[in-house]
């Protein structure tokens, strides 16, 4: 049976793609057929008349996948906004959950392990009535929460975990990810505080600009 996991975050730019790529590479190294998906990517640059989804391309590269971008990233927008808002701002078709599900099912049918990367946090709207928690439930995805390690992240992590649990999402656990190079009292105590605050497994900390540790990846793949 295909295993499928969503990588979400407490915010944007917290390390979701880094974690997703590390997971994809490790799973591929273990002999798995790895499928990857970024259902909607915003902030895409335009190259030769085509919107280029950098995160989706990074995931495909890490997985050594030959999936077409139309499957791996069916919706792309130039505006760096939530998908629901980006579609309106750019005058492009809004994401359709049914189409995202069809793409996912096609990827899953040819994969042992599928990694789905969200955009921003778990409550970010894909459409105005459908967010990433809805997508996780619809597709039966385990969810990993990447927590941006900075002052203020404890509140965001607490709310994200409790929202996910209230929605019935299956939370695999959380990873703390340094988003800034400087150590502060918050960044050096957040790991302990996080484990006291949220009742989900804590897999470890990713240091700024360093690879994801084998211990974290091994725990996520168990």
Beta strands, then each sheet from edge to edge (+ up, - down):
strand 1: 3-9
strand 2: 34-37
strand 3: 40-41
strand 4: 45-47
strand 5: 50-52
strand 6: 75-76
strand 7: 113-121
strand 8: 125-127
strand 9: 130-131
strand 10: 142-149
strand 11: 170-178
strand 12: 202-206
sheet 1: 2+ 7+ 1+ 10+ 11+ 12+
sheet 2: 3+ 6+
sheet 3: 4+ 5-
sheet 4: 8+ 9-
end
